[in-house]
Amino acid sequence: MSITKVRLIRRIYLTSSFSLGVLAPLVCWYLLPSFNPITKPLSYFGVAEPTLWYWNTSLLLIAIGLYINASKALSLCVYDRLYDKILKILIAFFFAALCLTAVFSMNYSLIHKISAVCFF
């Protein structure tokens, strides 16, 4: 595959990932107009009926996108094997935490809160 194709695919991938990260909360807010971000966390989209599947699916896709991008970019930026290994472990940990945040909604309060705190 040529470098031009790879750059085009990466550009499309990054644009779609960023768009999903910005548009997902806006679409969910549109689908759930009674949502008040001052009184409820964004995780509420994961338990509200109109936004349940869209929000959790977008969180999983964002987690996968972040993991792929970070793990590929890491090998280009970090040359020390020890730091590379430590950072890859941290990336995997944060990926797992975001996936657990998406899989366990606010109905499972303790697991959801722990995984959200671990991610953030």
C-alpha positions as CSV (number, residue, x, y, z in Angstrom):
1,M,0.0,0.0,0.0
2,S,1.4,3.4,-0.9
3,I,2.1,6.1,1.6
4,T,-0.5,8.3,0.0
5,K,-3.2,5.8,0.6
6,V,-2.1,5.2,4.2
7,R,-2.2,8.9,4.8
8,L,-5.6,9.3,3.3
9,I,-7.0,6.3,5.3
10,R,-5.5,7.8,8.5
11,R,-6.9,11.2,7.8
12,I,-10.4,9.8,7.2
13,Y,-10.1,7.6,10.3
14,L,-9.0,10.6,12.5
15,T,-11.7,12.9,11.1
16,S,-14.4,10.3,11.7
17,S,-13.1,9.5,15.2
18,F,-13.0,13.2,16.2
19,S,-16.4,13.8,14.6
20,L,-17.9,10.9,16.5
21,G,-16.4,12.2,19.8
22,V,-18.0,15.6,19.2
23,L,-21.2,14.6,17.6
24,A,-22.2,11.7,19.8
25,P,-23.1,13.9,22.9
26,L,-24.8,16.4,20.6
27,V,-27.0,13.8,18.9
28,C,-27.8,12.2,22.2
29,W,-28.8,15.6,23.6
30,Y,-31.0,16.2,20.6
31,L,-32.7,12.8,21.1
32,L,-33.1,13.5,24.8
33,P,-34.1,17.2,25.1
34,S,-34.9,17.0,28.8
35,F,-31.2,16.3,29.6
36,N,-29.6,18.9,31.8
37,P,-25.7,18.6,31.9
38,I,-25.6,20.6,35.1
39,T,-27.6,18.1,37.1
40,K,-26.9,14.8,35.3
41,P,-23.6,13.3,34.1
42,L,-23.1,12.4,30.4
43,S,-23.3,8.8,31.5
44,Y,-27.1,9.3,31.8
45,F,-27.2,8.9,28.0
46,G,-26.2,5.3,28.5
47,V,-29.3,4.5,30.5
48,A,-31.9,6.7,28.9
49,E,-34.0,4.7,26.4
50,P,-33.8,6.9,23.3
51,T,-30.0,7.2,23.5
52,L,-28.9,3.9,25.1
53,W,-27.5,2.0,22.1
54,Y,-26.2,5.0,20.3
55,W,-24.2,6.3,23.3
56,N,-22.7,3.0,24.4
57,T,-21.8,2.0,20.8
58,S,-20.1,5.4,20.2
59,L,-18.2,5.0,23.5
60,L,-16.9,1.6,22.4
61,L,-16.0,2.9,18.9
62,I,-14.2,5.9,20.5
63,A,-12.3,3.5,22.8
64,I,-11.2,1.3,19.9
65,G,-10.1,4.4,17.9
66,L,-8.2,5.9,20.8
67,Y,-6.4,2.5,21.5
68,I,-5.4,2.0,17.8
69,N,-4.2,5.5,17.3
70,A,-2.3,5.7,20.6
71,S,-0.7,2.3,20.2
72,K,0.4,3.0,16.7
73,A,1.7,6.5,17.4
74,L,3.5,5.4,20.5
75,S,6.0,3.3,18.6
76,L,6.8,6.3,16.5
77,C,7.4,8.7,19.4
78,V,9.0,6.6,22.1
79,Y,12.3,4.8,21.5
80,D,13.1,3.5,25.0
81,R,11.7,0.0,25.3
82,L,10.9,0.3,29.0
83,Y,8.8,3.5,28.5
84,D,7.2,2.0,25.5
85,K,6.1,-1.1,27.4
86,I,4.9,1.0,30.4
87,L,2.9,3.3,28.1
88,K,1.4,0.5,26.2
89,I,0.2,-1.1,29.5
90,L,-1.3,2.3,30.5
91,I,-3.1,2.6,27.1
92,A,-4.5,-0.9,27.5
93,F,-5.7,-0.1,31.0
94,F,-7.4,3.1,29.9
95,F,-8.9,1.3,26.9
96,A,-10.3,-1.4,29.2
97,A,-11.7,1.3,31.6
98,L,-13.5,3.1,28.9
99,C,-14.9,-0.1,27.5
100,L,-16.1,-1.1,31.0
101,T,-17.7,2.4,31.3
102,A,-19.6,1.7,28.2
103,V,-20.6,-1.8,29.0
104,F,-21.7,-1.3,32.6
105,S,-24.1,1.6,32.5
106,M,-25.1,3.7,35.5
107,N,-27.5,1.0,36.5
108,Y,-24.4,-0.8,37.9
109,S,-23.4,2.2,39.9
110,L,-20.2,1.0,41.6
111,I,-18.6,-0.7,38.6
112,H,-19.5,2.2,36.4
113,K,-18.1,4.8,38.7
114,I,-14.9,2.9,39.3
115,S,-14.2,2.4,35.6
116,A,-15.1,6.0,34.8
117,V,-12.7,7.3,37.5
118,C,-10.0,4.9,36.2
119,F,-10.4,6.2,32.7
120,F,-10.5,9.9,33.5
